[in-house]
Structure formats: C-alpha cells, structure tokens
Amino acid sequence: MTPGNEPRHAAHETVEERLAEEVVEGLDLHEVEEPLPSMSEQIAEQLGGVRGLIESSLPVLAFVLLNVLLGDAVAGLEKQHALYWAIAGSVASAIGIGVYRLIRKEPVRHAINGLFGIAVGAYLAWRTGDAKNFYLPGILLTFGQAAVLLVSIFVRKPLIGYAWGIMANKGHQDWFGNARLFRTFQWLTLVWVVSLCARAGIQYYLWALGEANALGIVRILISWPIYAATFAYTAWAIHRVTSTPEASAA
C-alpha cells in the first residue's frame, strides 16, 4: 500500500493519536515517578506521629493512675482490687482507641499492636497479682530487640542499613558496596542497641525493686523521648553521609 492510500479510518486514528499526544504533552499528564518521602517522614509514620505516641501512652497512663488513685494511699481499696480496676481501665482504653479509629475509618495497626502488648501485660499482672508484671513483656521485648540488633552487627548485616534501604532507597540494598555507608550503619545499629538497653535497663531496675508506679511513670516520660531522639539522630547521621559526594564514591 503506497503512502497516501491508507484506509480512511487508519488516517483518522493517526490524527487522533497525534492530537492525544499533543494534549498530554501540553498538560504534562505523563506519569511522573513520585519521590519517596524522606526518612524522617517515614519514621514519623512508623511511630504514628504525635497522636500515635499519645495513644500508645494512654493505656499505661490509665493503669498507673487507677492503680495509685484506687489504692491504699487514696481511695483505700485493697491492693488486689485496685490492681484489677487498673487492668480493666488499661485494657478498656486500648480497646476504646481501636474502636474510635475503626469508627473514623482510620488505620488501626498501631492500636492493634498496642492492644496486644497491653493484653499480655494485663494477663501477667492478673495471674501474679503484682502490678509490676504489667510492664514485664515490654521490658523483655526491648531487650530482645537489642539482642537481635547486636547479632546483626557481629554478622556484619546491620539491620539499620536494611531499614534505610526499605524506607529511603526504594528497597535497594546496594549500600553493602559502599564502605562509608556500611560503617555508618554498623555504628548506628550499635547506637540503637545502647538506646534500647538504656530504656529497658532503667525499667528492669525499677521492676526488680518492685516500684510498679514509678515504672509506669518512667515508661511514659523517658522511653518515648529516648526512642524519638535515637530516631532523629539516625536520620541526621544518614543524611549527613548520603548528602556528601564522598558517600557515592566510597
């Protein structure tokens, strides 16, 4: 078929396609790959933001307040009765947060995770009759996290590097070939080990002393600031390394 003798519908399709391309180019409708959120933004999302920090602290705060206010020092209830009310209030607040999020059709991942931890701690406190055991699962979990991170350093597979690859490097784990990044992730992982051990160590000391109320207050006032500060330092240190030309050439 010689040029100019194409079927009429084919010519029409060609013109339409060209018009469509011109419209797309004029309106800049081509798909653009959106950049990943910064590591700081993704860290905030993982923490659930300020609201997530508050919600995660409410069940613990309810437990501490009810255990103190209903105990011998204030309301005069027996220790066991005050403990049971404190457990009920803590679990009820955790469930209430989850229900509230469901009603508003908001993500419930953080609420479910918090409810599970509260439920385990509440069960231990109820079974043993000792308020301090409400906090034991969280203490052991934190020590366990520190142990896993420490092992990753010794086997030269620092987990902070893997987290950075997922959160800020589009899932690529090519930092192994970069000596400077590898060293950074090794010592940052160690920073996390120290941070977690500090949080868990302070709480374990109070647990061993049987200071249940002090333990709850420390968990609220100290744990999260340490956690947030470690996250912020990690984001700053990684940005400092990756933003310099030497990082890509190392």
C-alpha positions as CSV (number, residue, x, y, z in Angstrom):
1,M,0.0,0.0,0.0
2,T,1.5,3.3,-1.1
3,P,1.7,6.4,1.1
4,G,-1.5,8.4,0.9
5,N,-3.6,5.4,0.1
6,E,-4.2,4.2,3.7
7,P,-7.8,3.4,4.7
8,R,-9.6,6.5,5.9
9,H,-10.1,5.1,9.4
10,A,-6.4,4.5,9.8
11,A,-5.7,8.1,8.9
12,H,-8.3,9.2,11.4
13,E,-6.7,7.0,14.1
14,T,-3.3,8.5,13.4
15,V,-4.6,12.1,13.7
16,E,-6.4,11.3,16.9
17,E,-3.3,9.7,18.4
18,R,-1.2,12.7,17.5
19,L,-3.8,15.0,19.0
20,A,-3.9,13.0,22.2
21,E,-0.1,13.1,22.4
22,E,-0.1,16.8,22.0
23,V,-2.7,17.3,24.7
24,V,-0.8,15.1,27.1
25,E,2.4,17.0,26.4
26,G,0.7,20.3,26.8
27,L,-1.0,19.4,30.1
28,D,2.1,17.5,31.3
29,L,0.0,14.4,32.0
30,H,2.8,11.9,31.7
31,E,3.3,9.7,34.7
32,V,5.9,11.1,36.9
33,E,7.7,8.9,39.5
34,E,6.9,10.5,42.8
35,P,9.9,10.7,45.1
36,L,9.8,8.6,48.3
37,P,9.0,10.5,51.5
38,S,12.1,11.5,53.4
39,M,13.4,9.1,56.1
40,S,12.2,11.5,58.8
41,E,8.7,11.5,57.3
42,Q,8.6,7.7,57.1
43,I,9.9,7.4,60.7
44,A,7.1,9.6,61.8
45,E,4.6,7.4,60.0
46,Q,6.0,4.3,61.6
47,L,5.7,5.9,65.0
48,G,2.2,7.0,64.2
49,G,3.1,10.7,64.6
50,V,2.4,12.6,67.8
51,R,-1.1,11.2,68.0
52,G,0.3,7.7,67.9
53,L,2.7,8.4,70.7
54,I,-0.1,9.8,72.8
55,E,-2.4,6.9,72.1
56,S,0.2,4.3,72.9
57,S,0.8,6.0,76.3
58,L,-2.9,6.3,77.3
59,P,-3.4,2.7,78.4
60,V,-0.2,2.8,80.5
61,L,-1.3,6.1,82.0
62,A,-4.7,4.7,82.8
63,F,-3.1,1.7,84.6
64,V,-0.8,4.0,86.6
65,L,-3.5,6.5,87.6
66,L,-6.1,3.9,88.6
67,N,-3.6,1.8,90.5
68,V,-2.5,4.8,92.5
69,L,-5.9,6.6,93.0
70,L,-7.8,3.4,93.9
71,G,-5.0,2.0,96.1
72,D,-4.5,2.3,99.9
73,A,-2.9,5.8,99.6
74,V,-6.1,7.5,98.2
75,A,-9.3,5.5,97.8
76,G,-8.3,2.8,100.2
77,L,-9.2,-0.2,98.1
78,E,-7.3,-3.4,98.8
79,K,-4.2,-3.9,96.6
80,Q,-5.7,-6.6,94.5
81,H,-9.0,-4.8,93.9
82,A,-7.1,-1.7,92.8
83,L,-4.9,-3.8,90.5
84,Y,-7.9,-5.4,88.9
85,W,-9.5,-2.0,88.3
86,A,-6.3,-0.7,86.8
87,I,-6.0,-3.7,84.5
88,A,-9.6,-3.2,83.4
89,G,-9.1,0.5,82.8
90,S,-5.9,0.0,80.8
91,V,-7.5,-2.7,78.5
92,A,-10.7,-0.7,78.1
93,S,-8.7,2.4,77.0
94,A,-6.7,0.4,74.5
95,I,-9.9,-1.2,73.1
96,G,-11.5,2.3,73.0
97,I,-8.7,3.7,70.9
98,G,-9.1,0.9,68.4
99,V,-12.8,1.3,68.2
100,Y,-12.5,5.1,67.8
101,R,-10.1,4.6,64.9
102,L,-12.4,2.0,63.3
103,I,-15.4,4.3,63.5
104,R,-13.4,7.1,61.8
105,K,-12.1,4.5,59.2
106,E,-8.5,5.3,60.2
107,P,-5.6,2.8,60.3
108,V,-5.7,0.5,63.3
109,R,-2.3,-1.1,63.0
110,H,-0.8,0.9,65.9
111,A,-3.9,0.3,68.0
112,I,-3.9,-3.4,67.5
113,N,-0.2,-3.7,68.3
114,G,-0.7,-1.7,71.5
115,L,-3.7,-3.7,72.5
116,F,-1.8,-7.0,72.1
117,G,1.0,-5.7,74.4
118,I,-1.4,-4.4,76.9
119,A,-3.3,-7.7,77.0
120,V,-0.2,-9.7,77.6
121,G,0.9,-7.4,80.4
122,A,-2.5,-7.3,81.9
123,Y,-2.7,-11.1,82.0
124,L,0.7,-11.4,83.7
125,A,-0.3,-8.8,86.3
126,W,-3.6,-10.6,86.9
127,R,-2.1,-14.0,87.2
128,T,0.7,-12.9,89.6
129,G,-1.3,-10.3,91.5
130,D,1.6,-7.9,91.1
131,A,1.3,-4.6,89.2
132,K,4.9,-4.5,88.2
133,N,4.4,-7.5,85.9
134,F,2.2,-5.4,83.7
135,Y,5.4,-3.9,82.3
136,L,7.4,-7.1,82.0
137,P,6.5,-8.0,78.4
138,G,7.6,-4.6,77.2
139,I,10.9,-4.8,79.0
140,L,11.7,-8.3,77.7
141,L,10.7,-7.3,74.1
142,T,13.0,-4.3,74.2
143,F,15.9,-6.4,75.4
144,G,15.1,-8.9,72.7
145,Q,15.2,-6.2,70.0
146,A,18.6,-5.0,71.3
147,A,19.9,-8.6,71.1
148,V,18.8,-9.0,67.5
149,L,20.4,-5.7,66.5
150,L,23.7,-6.7,68.3
151,V,23.8,-10.0,66.5
152,S,23.3,-8.2,63.1
153,I,26.4,-6.1,63.9
154,F,28.6,-9.2,64.6
155,V,27.5,-11.0,61.4
156,R,28.1,-7.7,59.5
157,K,24.5,-7.4,58.4
158,P,23.5,-4.2,60.3
159,L,19.7,-4.0,60.4
160,I,19.6,-0.2,60.4
161,G,21.1,-0.5,56.9
162,Y,18.3,-2.8,55.8
163,A,15.7,-0.4,57.3
164,W,17.3,2.5,55.4
165,G,17.2,0.5,52.1
166,I,13.5,-0.2,52.6
167,M,12.5,3.3,53.8
168,A,14.6,5.6,51.8
169,N,16.4,3.7,49.0
170,K,13.3,2.2,47.1
171,G,14.0,-1.2,48.6
172,H,17.5,-1.4,47.2
173,Q,20.2,-2.8,49.5
174,D,23.2,-1.6,47.5
175,W,24.8,0.0,50.4
176,F,27.0,-3.1,51.1
177,G,29.3,-1.9,48.3
178,N,29.7,1.5,49.9
179,A,32.3,1.3,52.7
180,R,31.4,4.6,54.2
181,L,27.7,3.8,54.4
182,F,28.4,0.3,55.7
183,R,30.5,1.7,58.6
184,T,27.8,4.2,59.3
185,F,25.1,1.6,59.5
186,Q,27.3,-0.6,61.7
187,W,27.8,2.1,64.4
188,L,24.2,3.4,64.1
189,T,23.0,-0.1,64.8
190,L,25.2,-0.1,67.9
191,V,23.6,3.3,68.9
192,W,20.2,1.6,68.7
193,V,21.5,-1.3,70.9
194,V,22.6,1.2,73.6
195,S,19.4,3.2,73.3
196,L,17.2,0.1,73.7
197,C,19.3,-1.3,76.6
198,A,19.1,2.1,78.4
199,R,15.3,2.1,78.1
200,A,14.9,-1.5,79.1
201,G,17.6,-1.3,81.8
202,I,16.1,1.6,83.7
203,Q,12.7,-0.1,83.6
204,Y,14.1,-3.5,84.7
205,Y,15.9,-1.9,87.6
206,L,12.6,-0.4,88.8
207,W,10.8,-3.8,88.1
208,A,13.4,-5.6,90.3
209,L,12.8,-3.1,93.1
210,G,9.0,-3.7,92.8
211,E,8.3,0.0,92.1
212,A,5.4,-0.5,89.8
213,N,4.0,3.1,89.8
214,A,7.5,4.6,89.3
215,L,8.0,2.1,86.5
216,G,4.9,3.3,84.7
217,I,5.8,6.9,85.0
218,V,9.3,6.2,83.7
219,R,7.9,4.3,80.8
220,I,5.8,7.3,79.8
221,L,8.2,10.1,80.5
222,I,11.6,8.5,79.5
223,S,11.1,5.7,77.0
224,W,9.5,7.7,74.2
225,P,11.8,10.7,74.3
226,I,14.8,8.3,74.1
227,Y,13.2,6.5,71.2
228,A,12.4,9.7,69.3
229,A,15.8,11.1,69.9
230,T,17.5,8.0,68.6
231,F,15.4,8.1,65.5
232,A,16.2,11.8,64.9
233,Y,19.9,11.2,65.4
234,T,19.8,8.2,63.0
235,A,18.0,10.3,60.3
236,W,20.5,13.1,60.7
237,A,23.6,10.9,60.6
238,I,22.4,9.1,57.4
239,H,21.5,12.3,55.7
240,R,24.9,13.7,56.6
241,V,26.7,10.8,54.9
242,T,24.5,10.3,51.9
243,S,24.4,14.0,51.0
244,T,28.2,14.3,50.6
245,P,29.9,13.4,47.3
246,E,32.3,11.1,49.0
247,A,29.5,8.8,50.1
248,S,28.7,7.7,46.5
249,A,32.3,7.4,45.6
250,A,33.4,5.4,48.6
